[in-house]
Amino acid sequence: MPKIKTHKAASKKVKVTKRKKVIKRATGQNHYNSKETGKVGRDKRNDARLFKADEKNVLRALPYV
């Protein structure tokens, strides 16, 4: 059987941990951040975990993880 292709866009946007949790970068970090409170800015620095339903779809796109 041939190898399955990895979905490259998905592999560049997420990181999969050892226990198959899918981690993504927090959104809204690029510009217009000076208006926001310090708490919001600190929260954006932390990576966020995907919802479990979305994790299943991402893991299907990344067969060799």
PDBQT receptor file of N, H, CA, C and O in Angstrom, charges set to zero:
ATOM      1  N   MET A   1       0.825  -1.184   0.000  1.00  0.00    +0.000 N 
ATOM      2  CA  MET A   1       0.000   0.000   0.000  1.00  0.00    +0.000 C 
ATOM      3  C   MET A   1       0.873   1.252   0.000  1.00  0.00    +0.000 C 
ATOM      4  O   MET A   1       1.893   1.282   0.688  1.00  0.00    +0.000 OA
ATOM      5  N   PRO A   2       0.501   2.278  -0.747  1.00  0.00    +0.000 N 
ATOM      6  CA  PRO A   2       1.316   3.500  -0.765  1.00  0.00    +0.000 C 
ATOM      7  C   PRO A   2       1.149   4.294   0.525  1.00  0.00    +0.000 C 
ATOM      8  O   PRO A   2       0.208   4.092   1.293  1.00  0.00    +0.000 OA
ATOM      9  N   LYS A   3       2.090   5.200   0.733  1.00  0.00    +0.000 N 
ATOM     10  H   LYS A   3       2.854   5.364   0.109  1.00  0.00    +0.000 HD
ATOM     11  CA  LYS A   3       2.019   6.052   1.915  1.00  0.00    +0.000 C 
ATOM     12  C   LYS A   3       0.903   7.084   1.744  1.00  0.00    +0.000 C 
ATOM     13  O   LYS A   3       0.546   7.448   0.624  1.00  0.00    +0.000 OA
ATOM     14  N   ILE A   4       0.361   7.547   2.867  1.00  0.00    +0.000 N 
ATOM     15  H   ILE A   4       0.651   7.251   3.777  1.00  0.00    +0.000 HD
ATOM     16  CA  ILE A   4      -0.687   8.556   2.855  1.00  0.00    +0.000 C 
ATOM     17  C   ILE A   4      -0.032   9.922   2.906  1.00  0.00    +0.000 C 
ATOM     18  O   ILE A   4       0.941  10.119   3.633  1.00  0.00    +0.000 OA
ATOM     19  N   LYS A   5      -0.559  10.870   2.137  1.00  0.00    +0.000 N 
ATOM     20  H   LYS A   5      -1.350  10.710   1.546  1.00  0.00    +0.000 HD
ATOM     21  CA  LYS A   5       0.010  12.217   2.141  1.00  0.00    +0.000 C 
ATOM     22  C   LYS A   5      -0.447  12.991   3.368  1.00  0.00    +0.000 C 
ATOM     23  O   LYS A   5      -1.601  12.895   3.786  1.00  0.00    +0.000 OA
ATOM     24  N   THR A   6       0.477  13.760   3.938  1.00  0.00    +0.000 N 
ATOM     25  H   THR A   6       1.415  13.838   3.598  1.00  0.00    +0.000 HD
ATOM     26  CA  THR A   6       0.183  14.637   5.060  1.00  0.00    +0.000 C 
ATOM     27  C   THR A   6      -0.381  15.951   4.531  1.00  0.00    +0.000 C 
ATOM     28  O   THR A   6       0.115  16.484   3.539  1.00  0.00    +0.000 OA
ATOM     29  N   HIS A   7      -1.410  16.473   5.186  1.00  0.00    +0.000 N 
ATOM     30  H   HIS A   7      -1.812  16.039   5.992  1.00  0.00    +0.000 HD
ATOM     31  CA  HIS A   7      -1.975  17.769   4.812  1.00  0.00    +0.000 C 
ATOM     32  C   HIS A   7      -1.036  18.845   5.344  1.00  0.00    +0.000 C 
ATOM     33  O   HIS A   7      -0.995  19.096   6.549  1.00  0.00    +0.000 OA
ATOM     34  N   LYS A   8      -0.279  19.483   4.445  1.00  0.00    +0.000 N 
ATOM     35  H   LYS A   8      -0.312  19.278   3.467  1.00  0.00    +0.000 HD
ATOM     36  CA  LYS A   8       0.799  20.380   4.848  1.00  0.00    +0.000 C 
ATOM     37  C   LYS A   8       0.308  21.614   5.582  1.00  0.00    +0.000 C 
ATOM     38  O   LYS A   8       0.979  22.075   6.506  1.00  0.00    +0.000 OA
ATOM     39  N   ALA A   9      -0.854  22.171   5.201  1.00  0.00    +0.000 N 
ATOM     40  H   ALA A   9      -1.398  21.796   4.451  1.00  0.00    +0.000 HD
ATOM     41  CA  ALA A   9      -1.364  23.353   5.895  1.00  0.00    +0.000 C 
ATOM     42  C   ALA A   9      -1.665  23.022   7.345  1.00  0.00    +0.000 C 
ATOM     43  O   ALA A   9      -1.364  23.816   8.237  1.00  0.00    +0.000 OA
ATOM     44  N   ALA A  10      -2.254  21.863   7.591  1.00  0.00    +0.000 N 
ATOM     45  H   ALA A  10      -2.498  21.218   6.867  1.00  0.00    +0.000 HD
ATOM     46  CA  ALA A  10      -2.572  21.465   8.965  1.00  0.00    +0.000 C 
ATOM     47  C   ALA A  10      -1.308  21.216   9.767  1.00  0.00    +0.000 C 
ATOM     48  O   ALA A  10      -1.247  21.551  10.950  1.00  0.00    +0.000 OA
ATOM     49  N   SER A  11      -0.303  20.632   9.139  1.00  0.00    +0.000 N 
ATOM     50  H   SER A  11      -0.353  20.360   8.178  1.00  0.00    +0.000 HD
ATOM     51  CA  SER A  11       0.922  20.329   9.871  1.00  0.00    +0.000 C 
ATOM     52  C   SER A  11       1.690  21.586  10.254  1.00  0.00    +0.000 C 
ATOM     53  O   SER A  11       2.433  21.582  11.235  1.00  0.00    +0.000 OA
ATOM     54  N   LYS A  12       1.517  22.668   9.487  1.00  0.00    +0.000 N 
ATOM     55  H   LYS A  12       0.913  22.671   8.690  1.00  0.00    +0.000 HD
ATOM     56  CA  LYS A  12       2.227  23.905   9.799  1.00  0.00    +0.000 C 
ATOM     57  C   LYS A  12       1.509  24.732  10.863  1.00  0.00    +0.000 C 
ATOM     58  O   LYS A  12       2.134  25.561  11.524  1.00  0.00    +0.000 OA
ATOM     59  N   LYS A  13       0.208  24.517  11.036  1.00  0.00    +0.000 N 
ATOM     60  H   LYS A  13      -0.299  23.843  10.499  1.00  0.00    +0.000 HD
ATOM     61  CA  LYS A  13      -0.563  25.342  11.964  1.00  0.00    +0.000 C 
ATOM     62  C   LYS A  13      -0.684  24.753  13.350  1.00  0.00    +0.000 C 
ATOM     63  O   LYS A  13      -0.991  25.480  14.295  1.00  0.00    +0.000 OA
ATOM     64  N   VAL A  14      -0.457  23.471  13.504  1.00  0.00    +0.000 N 
ATOM     65  H   VAL A  14      -0.208  22.880  12.736  1.00  0.00    +0.000 HD
ATOM     66  CA  VAL A  14      -0.670  22.832  14.803  1.00  0.00    +0.000 C 
ATOM     67  C   VAL A  14       0.542  22.024  15.215  1.00  0.00    +0.000 C 
ATOM     68  O   VAL A  14       1.400  21.681  14.401  1.00  0.00    +0.000 OA
ATOM     69  N   LYS A  15       0.587  21.728  16.514  1.00  0.00    +0.000 N 
ATOM     70  H   LYS A  15      -0.109  22.006  17.175  1.00  0.00    +0.000 HD
ATOM     71  CA  LYS A  15       1.600  20.838  17.066  1.00  0.00    +0.000 C 
ATOM     72  C   LYS A  15       0.858  19.752  17.820  1.00  0.00    +0.000 C 
ATOM     73  O   LYS A  15      -0.072  20.047  18.570  1.00  0.00    +0.000 OA
ATOM     74  N   VAL A  16       1.250  18.510  17.636  1.00  0.00    +0.000 N 
ATOM     75  H   VAL A  16       2.005  18.270  17.026  1.00  0.00    +0.000 HD
ATOM     76  CA  VAL A  16       0.608  17.394  18.312  1.00  0.00    +0.000 C 
ATOM     77  C   VAL A  16       1.536  16.918  19.422  1.00  0.00    +0.000 C 
ATOM     78  O   VAL A  16       2.715  16.649  19.192  1.00  0.00    +0.000 OA
ATOM     79  N   THR A  17       0.984  16.818  20.634  1.00  0.00    +0.000 N 
ATOM     80  H   THR A  17       0.026  17.037  20.820  1.00  0.00    +0.000 HD
ATOM     81  CA  THR A  17       1.785  16.403  21.773  1.00  0.00    +0.000 C 
ATOM     82  C   THR A  17       1.913  14.888  21.807  1.00  0.00    +0.000 C 
ATOM     83  O   THR A  17       1.343  14.176  20.980  1.00  0.00    +0.000 OA
ATOM     84  N   LYS A  18       2.669  14.420  22.775  1.00  0.00    +0.000 N 
ATOM     85  H   LYS A  18       3.132  14.998  23.446  1.00  0.00    +0.000 HD
ATOM     86  CA  LYS A  18       2.914  12.985  22.912  1.00  0.00    +0.000 C 
ATOM     87  C   LYS A  18       1.622  12.208  23.146  1.00  0.00    +0.000 C 
ATOM     88  O   LYS A  18       1.480  11.079  22.675  1.00  0.00    +0.000 OA
ATOM     89  N   ARG A  19       0.692  12.801  23.862  1.00  0.00    +0.000 N 
ATOM     90  H   ARG A  19       0.807  13.718  24.245  1.00  0.00    +0.000 HD
ATOM     91  CA  ARG A  19      -0.576  12.130  24.172  1.00  0.00    +0.000 C 
ATOM     92  C   ARG A  19      -1.688  12.520  23.207  1.00  0.00    +0.000 C 
ATOM     93  O   ARG A  19      -2.870  12.422  23.537  1.00  0.00    +0.000 OA
ATOM     94  N   LYS A  20      -1.298  12.968  22.000  1.00  0.00    +0.000 N 
ATOM     95  H   LYS A  20      -0.338  13.048  21.731  1.00  0.00    +0.000 HD
ATOM     96  CA  LYS A  20      -2.219  13.273  20.895  1.00  0.00    +0.000 C 
ATOM     97  C   LYS A  20      -3.134  14.458  21.171  1.00  0.00    +0.000 C 
ATOM     98  O   LYS A  20      -4.255  14.502  20.665  1.00  0.00    +0.000 OA
ATOM     99  N   LYS A  21      -2.670  15.422  21.971  1.00  0.00    +0.000 N 
ATOM    100  H   LYS A  21      -1.760  15.386  22.383  1.00  0.00    +0.000 HD
ATOM    101  CA  LYS A  21      -3.408  16.672  22.113  1.00  0.00    +0.000 C 
ATOM    102  C   LYS A  21      -2.932  17.607  21.015  1.00  0.00    +0.000 C 
ATOM    103  O   LYS A  21      -1.742  17.632  20.701  1.00  0.00    +0.000 OA
ATOM    104  N   VAL A  22      -3.836  18.375  20.426  1.00  0.00    +0.000 N 
ATOM    105  H   VAL A  22      -4.803  18.355  20.681  1.00  0.00    +0.000 HD
ATOM    106  CA  VAL A  22      -3.493  19.267  19.326  1.00  0.00    +0.000 C 
ATOM    107  C   VAL A  22      -3.453  20.698  19.863  1.00  0.00    +0.000 C 
ATOM    108  O   VAL A  22      -4.443  21.194  20.400  1.00  0.00    +0.000 OA
ATOM    109  N   ILE A  23      -2.291  21.361  19.711  1.00  0.00    +0.000 N 
ATOM    110  H   ILE A  23      -1.487  20.957  19.274  1.00  0.00    +0.000 HD
ATOM    111  CA  ILE A  23      -2.062  22.697  20.227  1.00  0.00    +0.000 C 
ATOM    112  C   ILE A  23      -1.948  23.655  19.048  1.00  0.00    +0.000 C 
ATOM    113  O   ILE A  23      -1.278  23.346  18.063  1.00  0.00    +0.000 OA
ATOM    114  N   LYS A  24      -2.603  24.827  19.139  1.00  0.00    +0.000 N 
ATOM    115  H   LYS A  24      -3.147  25.078  19.939  1.00  0.00    +0.000 HD
ATOM    116  CA  LYS A  24      -2.515  25.833  18.089  1.00  0.00    +0.000 C 
ATOM    117  C   LYS A  24      -2.123  27.168  18.700  1.00  0.00    +0.000 C 
ATOM    118  O   LYS A  24      -2.217  27.357  19.913  1.00  0.00    +0.000 OA
ATOM    119  N   ARG A  25      -1.685  28.090  17.857  1.00  0.00    +0.000 N 
ATOM    120  H   ARG A  25      -1.608  27.937  16.872  1.00  0.00    +0.000 HD
ATOM    121  CA  ARG A  25      -1.312  29.427  18.298  1.00  0.00    +0.000 C 
ATOM    122  C   ARG A  25      -2.580  30.228  18.573  1.00  0.00    +0.000 C 
ATOM    123  O   ARG A  25      -3.565  30.103  17.845  1.00  0.00    +0.000 OA
ATOM    124  N   ALA A  26      -2.557  31.046  19.613  1.00  0.00    +0.000 N 
ATOM    125  H   ALA A  26      -1.757  31.147  20.204  1.00  0.00    +0.000 HD
ATOM    126  CA  ALA A  26      -3.705  31.898  19.915  1.00  0.00    +0.000 C 
ATOM    127  C   ALA A  26      -3.899  32.909  18.789  1.00  0.00    +0.000 C 
ATOM    128  O   ALA A  26      -2.927  33.395  18.212  1.00  0.00    +0.000 OA
ATOM    129  N   THR A  27      -5.145  33.220  18.481  1.00  0.00    +0.000 N 
ATOM    130  H   THR A  27      -5.935  32.824  18.950  1.00  0.00    +0.000 HD
ATOM    131  CA  THR A  27      -5.436  34.094  17.352  1.00  0.00    +0.000 C 
ATOM    132  C   THR A  27      -5.383  35.565  17.754  1.00  0.00    +0.000 C 
ATOM    133  O   THR A  27      -5.409  35.893  18.940  1.00  0.00    +0.000 OA
ATOM    134  N   GLY A  28      -5.308  36.443  16.763  1.00  0.00    +0.000 N 
ATOM    135  H   GLY A  28      -5.287  36.176  15.799  1.00  0.00    +0.000 HD
ATOM    136  CA  GLY A  28      -5.392  37.878  16.977  1.00  0.00    +0.000 C 
ATOM    137  C   GLY A  28      -4.142  38.508  17.540  1.00  0.00    +0.000 C 
ATOM    138  O   GLY A  28      -4.238  39.470  18.301  1.00  0.00    +0.000 OA
ATOM    139  N   GLN A  29      -2.975  38.005  17.197  1.00  0.00    +0.000 N 
ATOM    140  H   GLN A  29      -2.897  37.223  16.579  1.00  0.00    +0.000 HD
ATOM    141  CA  GLN A  29      -1.735  38.525  17.760  1.00  0.00    +0.000 C 
ATOM    142  C   GLN A  29      -0.999  39.477  16.832  1.00  0.00    +0.000 C 
ATOM    143  O   GLN A  29       0.017  40.043  17.233  1.00  0.00    +0.000 OA
ATOM    144  N   ASN A  30      -1.467  39.674  15.618  1.00  0.00    +0.000 N 
ATOM    145  H   ASN A  30      -2.293  39.214  15.292  1.00  0.00    +0.000 HD
ATOM    146  CA  ASN A  30      -0.654  40.363  14.635  1.00  0.00    +0.000 C 
ATOM    147  C   ASN A  30      -0.635  41.882  14.782  1.00  0.00    +0.000 C 
ATOM    148  O   ASN A  30       0.440  42.481  14.789  1.00  0.00    +0.000 OA
ATOM    149  N   HIS A  31      -1.796  42.512  14.899  1.00  0.00    +0.000 N 
ATOM    150  H   HIS A  31      -2.669  42.025  14.894  1.00  0.00    +0.000 HD
ATOM    151  CA  HIS A  31      -1.807  43.974  15.014  1.00  0.00    +0.000 C 
ATOM    152  C   HIS A  31      -3.045  44.401  15.783  1.00  0.00    +0.000 C 
ATOM    153  O   HIS A  31      -3.907  43.580  16.098  1.00  0.00    +0.000 OA
ATOM    154  N   TYR A  32      -3.128  45.707  16.086  1.00  0.00    +0.000 N 
ATOM    155  H   TYR A  32      -2.427  46.373  15.830  1.00  0.00    +0.000 HD
ATOM    156  CA  TYR A  32      -4.185  46.295  16.913  1.00  0.00    +0.000 C 
ATOM    157  C   TYR A  32      -4.155  45.762  18.341  1.00  0.00    +0.000 C 
ATOM    158  O   TYR A  32      -5.208  45.595  18.957  1.00  0.00    +0.000 OA
ATOM    159  N   ASN A  33      -2.978  45.495  18.870  1.00  0.00    +0.000 N 
ATOM    160  H   ASN A  33      -2.123  45.631  18.369  1.00  0.00    +0.000 HD
ATOM    161  CA  ASN A  33      -2.898  44.947  20.214  1.00  0.00    +0.000 C 
ATOM    162  C   ASN A  33      -2.670  46.015  21.276  1.00  0.00    +0.000 C 
ATOM    163  O   ASN A  33      -2.765  45.721  22.468  1.00  0.00    +0.000 OA
ATOM    164  N   SER A  34      -2.370  47.251  20.871  1.00  0.00    +0.000 N 
ATOM    165  H   SER A  34      -2.293  47.490  19.903  1.00  0.00    +0.000 HD
ATOM    166  CA  SER A  34      -2.072  48.281  21.863  1.00  0.00    +0.000 C 
ATOM    167  C   SER A  34      -3.320  48.677  22.647  1.00  0.00    +0.000 C 
ATOM    168  O   SER A  34      -3.209  49.128  23.787  1.00  0.00    +0.000 OA
ATOM    169  N   LYS A  35      -4.503  48.518  22.058  1.00  0.00    +0.000 N 
ATOM    170  H   LYS A  35      -4.593  48.152  21.132  1.00  0.00    +0.000 HD
ATOM    171  CA  LYS A  35      -5.743  48.893  22.726  1.00  0.00    +0.000 C 
ATOM    172  C   LYS A  35      -6.136  47.917  23.820  1.00  0.00    +0.000 C 
ATOM    173  O   LYS A  35      -6.878  48.275  24.735  1.00  0.00    +0.000 OA
ATOM    174  N   GLU A  36      -5.650  46.698  23.735  1.00  0.00    +0.000 N 
ATOM    175  H   GLU A  36      -5.047  46.407  22.992  1.00  0.00    +0.000 HD
ATOM    176  CA  GLU A  36      -6.152  45.651  24.608  1.00  0.00    +0.000 C 
ATOM    177  C   GLU A  36      -5.536  45.710  25.991  1.00  0.00    +0.000 C 
ATOM    178  O   GLU A  36      -4.462  46.276  26.196  1.00  0.00    +0.000 OA
ATOM    179  N   THR A  37      -6.239  45.117  26.926  1.00  0.00    +0.000 N 
ATOM    180  H   THR A  37      -7.112  44.657  26.760  1.00  0.00    +0.000 HD
ATOM    181  CA  THR A  37      -5.773  45.115  28.310  1.00  0.00    +0.000 C 
ATOM    182  C   THR A  37      -4.589  44.166  28.446  1.00  0.00    +0.000 C 
ATOM    183  O   THR A  37      -4.333  43.337  27.573  1.00  0.00    +0.000 OA
ATOM    184  N   GLY A  38      -3.887  44.303  29.537  1.00  0.00    +0.000 N 
ATOM    185  H   GLY A  38      -4.095  44.977  30.246  1.00  0.00    +0.000 HD
ATOM    186  CA  GLY A  38      -2.729  43.440  29.775  1.00  0.00    +0.000 C 
ATOM    187  C   GLY A  38      -3.110  41.987  29.889  1.00  0.00    +0.000 C 
ATOM    188  O   GLY A  38      -2.364  41.111  29.451  1.00  0.00    +0.000 OA
ATOM    189  N   LYS A  39      -4.274  41.714  30.476  1.00  0.00    +0.000 N 
ATOM    190  H   LYS A  39      -4.880  42.426  30.831  1.00  0.00    +0.000 HD
ATOM    191  CA  LYS A  39      -4.711  40.333  30.639  1.00  0.00    +0.000 C 
ATOM    192  C   LYS A  39      -4.926  39.660  29.281  1.00  0.00    +0.000 C 
ATOM    193  O   LYS A  39      -4.528  38.513  29.078  1.00  0.00    +0.000 OA
ATOM    194  N   VAL A  40      -5.554  40.380  28.361  1.00  0.00    +0.000 N 
ATOM    195  H   VAL A  40      -5.877  41.312  28.526  1.00  0.00    +0.000 HD
ATOM    196  CA  VAL A  40      -5.802  39.828  27.029  1.00  0.00    +0.000 C 
ATOM    197  C   VAL A  40      -4.481  39.577  26.313  1.00  0.00    +0.000 C 
ATOM    198  O   VAL A  40      -4.309  38.546  25.662  1.00  0.00    +0.000 OA
ATOM    199  N   GLY A  41      -3.550  40.521  26.433  1.00  0.00    +0.000 N 
ATOM    200  H   GLY A  41      -3.690  41.358  26.961  1.00  0.00    +0.000 HD
ATOM    201  CA  GLY A  41      -2.247  40.349  25.798  1.00  0.00    +0.000 C 
ATOM    202  C   GLY A  41      -1.495  39.145  26.336  1.00  0.00    +0.000 C 
ATOM    203  O   GLY A  41      -0.855  38.418  25.576  1.00  0.00    +0.000 OA
ATOM    204  N   ARG A  42      -1.568  38.930  27.655  1.00  0.00    +0.000 N 
ATOM    205  H   ARG A  42      -2.087  39.521  28.272  1.00  0.00    +0.000 HD
ATOM    206  CA  ARG A  42      -0.905  37.768  28.246  1.00  0.00    +0.000 C 
ATOM    207  C   ARG A  42      -1.562  36.474  27.799  1.00  0.00    +0.000 C 
ATOM    208  O   ARG A  42      -0.885  35.475  27.558  1.00  0.00    +0.000 OA
ATOM    209  N   ASP A  43      -2.893  36.495  27.687  1.00  0.00    +0.000 N 
ATOM    210  H   ASP A  43      -3.443  37.307  27.882  1.00  0.00    +0.000 HD
ATOM    211  CA  ASP A  43      -3.592  35.292  27.247  1.00  0.00    +0.000 C 
ATOM    212  C   ASP A  43      -3.230  34.918  25.815  1.00  0.00    +0.000 C 
ATOM    213  O   ASP A  43      -3.184  33.735  25.478  1.00  0.00    +0.000 OA
ATOM    214  N   LYS A  44      -2.974  35.909  24.972  1.00  0.00    +0.000 N 
ATOM    215  H   LYS A  44      -3.012  36.871  25.245  1.00  0.00    +0.000 HD
ATOM    216  CA  LYS A  44      -2.626  35.637  23.577  1.00  0.00    +0.000 C 
ATOM    217  C   LYS A  44      -1.248  35.006  23.439  1.00  0.00    +0.000 C 
ATOM    218  O   LYS A  44      -0.970  34.341  22.442  1.00  0.00    +0.000 OA
ATOM    219  N   ARG A  45      -0.387  35.207  24.426  1.00  0.00    +0.000 N 
ATOM    220  H   ARG A  45      -0.613  35.748  25.237  1.00  0.00    +0.000 HD
ATOM    221  CA  ARG A  45       0.950  34.615  24.347  1.00  0.00    +0.000 C 
ATOM    222  C   ARG A  45       0.932  33.105  24.550  1.00  0.00    +0.000 C 
ATOM    223  O   ARG A  45       1.850  32.407  24.121  1.00  0.00    +0.000 OA
ATOM    224  N   ASN A  46      -0.108  32.605  25.200  1.00  0.00    +0.000 N 
ATOM    225  H   ASN A  46      -0.854  33.173  25.549  1.00  0.00    +0.000 HD
ATOM    226  CA  ASN A  46      -0.189  31.173  25.476  1.00  0.00    +0.000 C 
ATOM    227  C   ASN A  46      -0.861  30.455  24.318  1.00  0.00    +0.000 C 
ATOM    228  O   ASN A  46      -1.787  30.980  23.699  1.00  0.00    +0.000 OA
ATOM    229  N   ASP A  47      -0.389  29.261  24.037  1.00  0.00    +0.000 N 
ATOM    230  H   ASP A  47       0.363  28.835  24.540  1.00  0.00    +0.000 HD
ATOM    231  CA  ASP A  47      -1.005  28.461  22.997  1.00  0.00    +0.000 C 
ATOM    232  C   ASP A  47      -2.303  27.855  23.521  1.00  0.00    +0.000 C 
ATOM    233  O   ASP A  47      -2.462  27.667  24.727  1.00  0.00    +0.000 OA
ATOM    234  N   ALA A  48      -3.219  27.553  22.625  1.00  0.00    +0.000 N 
ATOM    235  H   ALA A  48      -3.090  27.705  21.645  1.00  0.00    +0.000 HD
ATOM    236  CA  ALA A  48      -4.527  27.038  23.004  1.00  0.00    +0.000 C 
ATOM    237  C   ALA A  48      -4.708  25.628  22.461  1.00  0.00    +0.000 C 
ATOM    238  O   ALA A  48      -4.185  25.285  21.400  1.00  0.00    +0.000 OA
ATOM    239  N   ARG A  49      -5.446  24.824  23.193  1.00  0.00    +0.000 N 
ATOM    240  H   ARG A  49      -5.871  25.102  24.055  1.00  0.00    +0.000 HD
ATOM    241  CA  ARG A  49      -5.747  23.474  22.739  1.00  0.00    +0.000 C 
ATOM    242  C   ARG A  49      -7.011  23.496  21.887  1.00  0.00    +0.000 C 
ATOM    243  O   ARG A  49      -7.955  24.229  22.185  1.00  0.00    +0.000 OA
ATOM    244  N   LEU A  50      -7.025  22.697  20.836  1.00  0.00    +0.000 N 
ATOM    245  H   LEU A  50      -6.258  22.102  20.595  1.00  0.00    +0.000 HD
ATOM    246  CA  LEU A  50      -8.211  22.597  19.993  1.00  0.00    +0.000 C 
ATOM    247  C   LEU A  50      -9.305  21.830  20.723  1.00  0.00    +0.000 C 
ATOM    248  O   LEU A  50      -9.021  21.061  21.641  1.00  0.00    +0.000 OA
ATOM    249  N   PHE A  51     -10.547  22.038  20.319  1.00  0.00    +0.000 N 
ATOM    250  H   PHE A  51     -10.777  22.662  19.573  1.00  0.00    +0.000 HD
ATOM    251  CA  PHE A  51     -11.646  21.253  20.859  1.00  0.00    +0.000 C 
ATOM    252  C   PHE A  51     -11.484  19.800  20.419  1.00  0.00    +0.000 C 
ATOM    253  O   PHE A  51     -10.904  19.527  19.368  1.00  0.00    +0.000 OA
ATOM    254  N   LYS A  52     -11.993  18.874  21.219  1.00  0.00    +0.000 N 
ATOM    255  H   LYS A  52     -12.463  19.095  22.073  1.00  0.00    +0.000 HD
ATOM    256  CA  LYS A  52     -11.783  17.448  20.934  1.00  0.00    +0.000 C 
ATOM    257  C   LYS A  52     -12.379  17.037  19.590  1.00  0.00    +0.000 C 
ATOM    258  O   LYS A  52     -11.812  16.198  18.890  1.00  0.00    +0.000 OA
ATOM    259  N   ALA A  53     -13.519  17.622  19.227  1.00  0.00    +0.000 N 
ATOM    260  H   ALA A  53     -13.980  18.304  19.796  1.00  0.00    +0.000 HD
ATOM    261  CA  ALA A  53     -14.130  17.288  17.939  1.00  0.00    +0.000 C 
ATOM    262  C   ALA A  53     -13.233  17.740  16.785  1.00  0.00    +0.000 C 
ATOM    263  O   ALA A  53     -13.125  17.043  15.776  1.00  0.00    +0.000 OA
ATOM    264  N   ASP A  54     -12.589  18.904  16.930  1.00  0.00    +0.000 N 
ATOM    265  H   ASP A  54     -12.677  19.469  17.750  1.00  0.00    +0.000 HD
ATOM    266  CA  ASP A  54     -11.685  19.389  15.892  1.00  0.00    +0.000 C 
ATOM    267  C   ASP A  54     -10.385  18.606  15.870  1.00  0.00    +0.000 C 
ATOM    268  O   ASP A  54      -9.772  18.447  14.815  1.00  0.00    +0.000 OA
ATOM    269  N   GLU A  55      -9.958  18.112  17.034  1.00  0.00    +0.000 N 
ATOM    270  H   GLU A  55     -10.457  18.241  17.892  1.00  0.00    +0.000 HD
ATOM    271  CA  GLU A  55      -8.718  17.336  17.096  1.00  0.00    +0.000 C 
ATOM    272  C   GLU A  55      -8.813  16.089  16.228  1.00  0.00    +0.000 C 
ATOM    273  O   GLU A  55      -7.847  15.712  15.566  1.00  0.00    +0.000 OA
ATOM    274  N   LYS A  56      -9.971  15.456  16.232  1.00  0.00    +0.000 N 
ATOM    275  H   LYS A  56     -10.756  15.763  16.770  1.00  0.00    +0.000 HD
ATOM    276  CA  LYS A  56     -10.134  14.238  15.428  1.00  0.00    +0.000 C 
ATOM    277  C   LYS A  56      -9.943  14.528  13.946  1.00  0.00    +0.000 C 
ATOM    278  O   LYS A  56      -9.322  13.740  13.234  1.00  0.00    +0.000 OA
ATOM    279  N   ASN A  57     -10.479  15.667  13.472  1.00  0.00    +0.000 N 
ATOM    280  H   ASN A  57     -10.984  16.308  14.050  1.00  0.00    +0.000 HD
ATOM    281  CA  ASN A  57     -10.336  16.024  12.066  1.00  0.00    +0.000 C 
ATOM    282  C   ASN A  57      -8.874  16.340  11.720  1.00  0.00    +0.000 C 
ATOM    283  O   ASN A  57      -8.399  15.972  10.645  1.00  0.00    +0.000 OA
ATOM    284  N   VAL A  58      -8.170  17.012  12.617  1.00  0.00    +0.000 N 
ATOM    285  H   VAL A  58      -8.556  17.311  13.489  1.00  0.00    +0.000 HD
ATOM    286  CA  VAL A  58      -6.783  17.370  12.362  1.00  0.00    +0.000 C 
ATOM    287  C   VAL A  58      -5.916  16.124  12.366  1.00  0.00    +0.000 C 
ATOM    288  O   VAL A  58      -5.035  15.982  11.518  1.00  0.00    +0.000 OA
ATOM    289  N   LEU A  59      -6.151  15.222  13.304  1.00  0.00    +0.000 N 
ATOM    290  H   LEU A  59      -6.867  15.338  13.993  1.00  0.00    +0.000 HD
ATOM    291  CA  LEU A  59      -5.359  13.999  13.366  1.00  0.00    +0.000 C 
ATOM    292  C   LEU A  59      -5.578  13.121  12.135  1.00  0.00    +0.000 C 
ATOM    293  O   LEU A  59      -4.688  12.366  11.743  1.00  0.00    +0.000 OA
ATOM    294  N   ARG A  60      -6.758  13.220  11.527  1.00  0.00    +0.000 N 
ATOM    295  H   ARG A  60      -7.481  13.833  11.845  1.00  0.00    +0.000 HD
ATOM    296  CA  ARG A  60      -7.001  12.463  10.298  1.00  0.00    +0.000 C 
ATOM    297  C   ARG A  60      -6.175  13.037   9.146  1.00  0.00    +0.000 C 
ATOM    298  O   ARG A  60      -5.775  12.305   8.240  1.00  0.00    +0.000 OA
ATOM    299  N   ALA A  61      -5.919  14.350   9.182  1.00  0.00    +0.000 N 
ATOM    300  H   ALA A  61      -6.243  14.945   9.918  1.00  0.00    +0.000 HD
ATOM    301  CA  ALA A  61      -5.125  15.000   8.131  1.00  0.00    +0.000 C 
ATOM    302  C   ALA A  61      -3.631  14.778   8.336  1.00  0.00    +0.000 C 
ATOM    303  O   ALA A  61      -2.842  14.987   7.415  1.00  0.00    +0.000 OA
ATOM    304  N   LEU A  62      -3.239  14.359   9.533  1.00  0.00    +0.000 N 
ATOM    305  H   LEU A  62      -3.880  14.190  10.281  1.00  0.00    +0.000 HD
ATOM    306  CA  LEU A  62      -1.827  14.134   9.849  1.00  0.00    +0.000 C 
ATOM    307  C   LEU A  62      -1.630  12.657  10.196  1.00  0.00    +0.000 C 
ATOM    308  O   LEU A  62      -1.607  12.300  11.374  1.00  0.00    +0.000 OA
ATOM    309  N   PRO A  63      -1.490  11.810   9.202  1.00  0.00    +0.000 N 
ATOM    310  CA  PRO A  63      -1.492  10.359   9.458  1.00  0.00    +0.000 C 
ATOM    311  C   PRO A  63      -0.269   9.854  10.209  1.00  0.00    +0.000 C 
ATOM    312  O   PRO A  63      -0.368   8.830  10.886  1.00  0.00    +0.000 OA
ATOM    313  N   TYR A  64       0.869  10.513  10.127  1.00  0.00    +0.000 N 
ATOM    314  H   TYR A  64       0.950  11.344   9.577  1.00  0.00    +0.000 HD
ATOM    315  CA  TYR A  64       2.095   9.963  10.711  1.00  0.00    +0.000 C 
ATOM    316  C   TYR A  64       2.512  10.707  11.959  1.00  0.00    +0.000 C 
ATOM    317  O   TYR A  64       3.700  10.946  12.175  1.00  0.00    +0.000 OA
ATOM    318  N   VAL A  65       1.543  11.078  12.786  1.00  0.00    +0.000 N 
ATOM    319  H   VAL A  65       0.578  10.884  12.611  1.00  0.00    +0.000 HD
ATOM    320  CA  VAL A  65       1.864  11.805  14.015  1.00  0.00    +0.000 C 
ATOM    321  C   VAL A  65       1.706  10.881  15.191  1.00  0.00    +0.000 C 
ATOM    322  O   VAL A  65       1.927  11.289  16.331  1.00  0.00    +0.000 OA
TER     323      VAL A  65
